[in-house]
């Protein structure tokens, strides 16, 4: 049996929608991208959404919208993928990495509180595997530290505290205390990469809670400028009769979503309730099968939260890297693709070169050293799930 790790779930409906776009003659940012943005905002209960070519672009453009740059500090987790931190570097701000809490994949909120200084402008919490952070605790921390916040522009003044920008690459469709991911943090950035629950091949989006004193249409307009060279009109607007002329307001960036990508997203969003339902079924099957195996998994569902079920993270208790890596090899021999989420940032060359040392992040290392991620996707059959769990238990046994 061959079980891939995370293939995209593409039906004939997505294929037909892409073909329709190809035949329409409009394949870049146009009517389907605008419709996809509206559908995302409707799904999440926000006034607006903006689509980009990646979640990375969405996070970077949000930092730029907020005016964050040289001389500023932004806090994020040491236990995440590079994008959560690299965007901070891109805008010229200082990356401040914080350890996870003990036996947790999420940030240590006490350490976040200690890390906030007069230079801190934002925090990027990471919703890992589809499970949202404790945002009540995050907002408690940033409100407690209001006196340290020194805004440098009008939008920062409207917050009057450190701004919470959620890296929700994994959590589209997740809930925290009855609210959707996307309506909890100040700004929330999603990924629609090929391995995500909802895919546009590449792609991402940002949503935001209404900002006091700032019209959401104005924020949307600023995101449009940032994503398309600072150009006052996009290609769709320029098609109106006599409306060819445009201005370049400032030299900005190029990271817009296309209608080809949005075509996939529109159909994926229609199918999303069933996608989430199937992911939950698989997680429950894994949980039951591995209950007494000595493998402990991240809990995806609780009284006040529900995951999007993006990744199934398992810790092999009391084991080390060598043991975990051997398990991955033995699973591969059985035709089962697995992964590791994540190798902490201070273990990578780029972040070592920035002065980070994994010794300063002991909890993150403890989570990483025996973590293995099992296949979790909607193309898995019940028989394949059983084969994955029985193979893992056999190897561990």
Residue pairs with C-beta under 8 A, 6 or more apart in sequence:
1 334
1 335
1 336
1 384
1 387
2 335
3 335
3 336
3 337
3 375
3 380
3 384
3 387
3 388
4 337
4 375
4 377
5 195
5 337
5 338
5 339
5 373
5 375
5 377
6 195
6 375
6 376
6 377
7 377
7 379
8 194
8 195
8 199
8 201
9 199
9 275
9 377
9 378
9 379
10 199
10 264
11 267
11 271
13 267
13 270
13 271
14 263
14 264
14 267
14 268
17 263
17 264
17 266
17 267
18 260
18 263
18 264
20 263
21 27
21 32
21 259
21 260
21 263
22 260
24 259
26 32
26 236
26 259
27 258
27 259
27 260
28 235
28 256
28 258
28 259
29 228
29 234
29 235
29 236
29 256
29 257
29 258
29 259
30 235
30 236
30 259
31 236
31 259
32 259
32 262
32 263
32 266
33 51
33 256
33 257
33 258
33 259
33 261
33 262
34 236
35 262
35 266
36 51
36 257
36 262
36 265
36 266
36 269
37 48
37 49
37 50
37 51
37 205
38 49
39 266
39 269
40 49
40 51
40 182
40 190
40 205
40 207
40 269
41 47
41 48
41 49
41 207
43 180
43 269
43 272
44 180
44 181
44 182
44 183
44 207
45 179
45 180
45 182
45 183
46 182
46 183
46 207
46 208
46 209
47 210
47 216
48 207
48 208
48 216
48 217
48 219
48 220
49 182
49 205
49 206
49 207
50 58
50 205
50 206
50 207
50 220
50 223
50 224
50 227
51 203
51 204
51 205
51 256
51 257
51 261
51 262
51 265
52 58
52 61
52 203
52 204
52 205
52 206
52 227
52 255
52 256
52 257
53 202
53 203
53 204
53 255
53 256
53 257
53 258
53 261
54 191
54 193
54 202
54 203
54 204
54 255
55 83
55 167
55 169
55 189
55 190
55 191
55 192
55 193
55 204
55 205
56 83
56 86
56 87
56 204
57 204
57 227
57 253
57 255
58 189
58 190
58 204
58 205
58 206
59 83
59 84
59 87
59 124
59 165
59 167
59 189
59 206
60 87
60 90
60 91
60 253
61 206
61 223
61 226
61 227
61 253
61 255
62 165
62 187
62 189
62 206
63 69
63 74
63 87
63 88
63 90
63 91
63 93
63 122
63 165
64 91
64 226
64 253
65 155
65 219
65 222
65 223
65 226
66 121
66 122
66 153
66 155
66 156
66 163
66 165
67 152
67 153
67 155
67 156
68 74
68 91
68 93
68 121
68 122
69 91
69 92
69 93
70 92
70 93
71 93
71 119
72 93
72 94
72 119
72 120
72 121
72 122
73 93
73 94
73 96
73 117
73 119
73 120
73 121
74 88
74 93
74 94
74 95
74 96
74 120
74 121
74 122
74 123
74 124
75 96
75 97
75 98
75 112
75 115
75 116
75 120
75 122
75 123
75 124
75 162
76 84
76 85
76 88
76 95
76 96
76 97
76 98
76 123
76 124
76 125
76 126
76 167
77 84
77 97
77 98
77 100
77 106
77 107
77 124
77 125
77 126
77 364
78 97
78 98
78 99
78 100
78 344
78 345
78 346
78 356
78 361
78 364
79 99
79 100
79 105
79 126
79 128
79 342
79 344
79 345
79 361
79 364
79 367
79 368
80 126
80 128
80 167
80 342
80 345
81 169
81 342
82 345
82 348
82 350
83 167
83 169
84 124
84 126
84 167
85 95
85 97
85 124
85 345
85 351
86 350
87 124
88 94
88 95
88 124
89 95
89 354
93 121
94 119
95 351
95 354
96 115
96 120
97 345
97 346
97 351
97 356
97 361
98 107
98 108
98 111
98 112
98 115
99 108
99 111
99 360
99 361
99 362
99 363
99 364
100 106
100 107
100 108
100 361
100 363
100 364
100 367
101 107
101 108
101 109
101 110
101 363
102 108
102 363
102 366
103 363
103 366
103 367
104 363
104 367
105 128
105 129
105 131
105 298
105 313
105 367
106 125
106 126
106 128
106 131
106 133
106 134
107 125
107 126
107 133
108 363
109 134
109 137
109 138
109 141
112 123
112 138
112 141
113 141
113 144
113 145
116 123
116 141
116 142
116 145
116 148
116 162
117 148
118 148
118 149
118 150
119 150
120 145
120 148
120 149
120 162
121 156
121 162
121 163
122 162
122 163
122 164
122 165
123 138
123 142
123 162
123 163
123 164
123 165
124 165
124 166
124 167
125 133
125 135
125 138
125 164
125 166
125 167
125 185
126 133
126 167
127 133
127 166
127 167
127 168
127 169
127 170
127 171
127 174
127 181
128 170
128 298
128 311
128 313
128 341
129 170
129 298
129 300
129 307
129 310
129 311
129 312
129 313
129 341
130 170
130 171
130 173
130 174
130 197
130 300
130 307
130 308
130 309
130 310
130 311
131 171
131 174
131 298
131 299
131 300
131 305
131 307
132 166
132 168
132 171
132 174
132 175
132 176
132 181
132 184
132 305
132 307
133 166
133 176
135 164
135 166
135 176
135 184
135 185
136 177
138 164
138 185
139 164
142 161
142 162
142 163
142 164
143 161
145 161
145 162
146 160
146 161
149 156
149 159
149 160
149 161
149 162
151 157
151 159
151 160
154 213
154 214
155 211
155 214
156 163
158 211
158 212
158 213
158 214
159 186
159 211
163 186
163 187
164 185
164 186
164 187
165 185
165 186
165 187
165 188
165 189
166 181
166 184
166 185
166 187
166 188
166 189
167 189
168 174
168 181
168 182
168 185
168 188
168 189
168 190
169 189
169 190
169 191
169 193
169 196
169 204
170 191
170 196
170 308
170 310
170 311
171 181
171 190
171 307
171 308
171 310
172 181
172 182
172 190
172 191
172 192
172 196
172 197
172 198
172 308
173 180
173 181
173 197
173 198
173 272
173 276
173 308
174 180
174 181
174 305
174 306
174 307
174 308
175 181
175 305
175 306
176 184
176 304
176 305
177 304
177 305
178 304
181 188
181 190
181 308
182 188
182 190
182 207
183 207
183 209
184 209
185 209
186 208
186 209
186 211
187 206
187 207
187 208
187 209
188 206
188 207
188 208
189 204
189 205
189 206
190 204
190 205
190 206
190 207
191 203
191 204
192 198
192 199
192 200
192 201
192 202
192 203
192 204
192 205
192 261
192 265
192 268
193 199
193 201
193 202
193 203
193 204
194 201
194 202
196 310
197 272
197 275
197 276
197 279
197 308
197 309
197 310
198 265
198 268
198 269
198 272
198 275
199 264
199 265
199 268
200 257
200 261
200 262
200 264
200 265
200 268
201 261
201 264
202 261
203 257
203 261
203 262
203 265
204 257
205 257
206 223
208 216
208 219
210 216
211 219
224 234
225 231
225 232
225 249
225 250
225 252
226 252
226 253
227 252
227 253
227 254
227 255
227 256
228 234
228 252
228 254
228 256
229 248
229 251
229 252
229 253
229 254
230 248
230 249
230 250
230 251
230 252
231 246
231 247
231 248
231 249
231 252
232 246
232 247
232 248
232 249
233 243
233 246
234 256
237 243
238 244
238 246
268 275
275 378
276 308
276 309
278 378
279 308
279 309
279 310
279 376
279 377
279 378
280 300
280 301
280 309
282 309
282 312
282 376
282 380
282 385
283 300
283 301
283 307
283 309
283 312
283 376
285 382
285 385
285 386
285 389
286 297
286 312
286 374
286 376
286 385
286 388
286 389
287 297
289 385
289 386
289 389
289 390
289 393
290 297
290 314
290 389
290 392
290 393
293 389
293 392
293 393
293 396
294 316
294 317
294 396
295 314
295 315
295 316
295 317
295 392
295 396
296 314
296 315
296 317
297 312
297 313
297 314
297 315
298 312
298 313
300 306
300 307
300 309
301 307
309 376
310 376
311 341
311 373
311 376
312 373
312 374
312 375
312 376
313 341
313 371
313 373
314 371
314 372
314 373
314 374
314 392
315 367
315 370
315 371
316 323
316 324
316 327
316 370
316 371
316 372
316 396
317 370
318 370
319 369
319 370
320 369
320 370
321 369
321 370
323 370
324 340
324 369
324 370
324 371
324 372
327 338
327 372
327 392
327 395
327 396
328 338
328 340
328 372
330 395
331 337
331 338
331 372
331 391
331 392
331 395
332 338
334 391
336 375
336 387
336 388
336 391
337 375
338 372
338 373
338 374
338 375
339 372
339 373
340 368
340 371
340 372
340 373
341 371
341 373
342 368
343 368
344 358
344 361
344 364
344 365
344 368
345 351
345 356
346 352
346 356
346 357
346 358
346 360
346 361
346 364
347 358
347 365
347 368
358 364
358 365
374 388
374 392
375 384
375 388
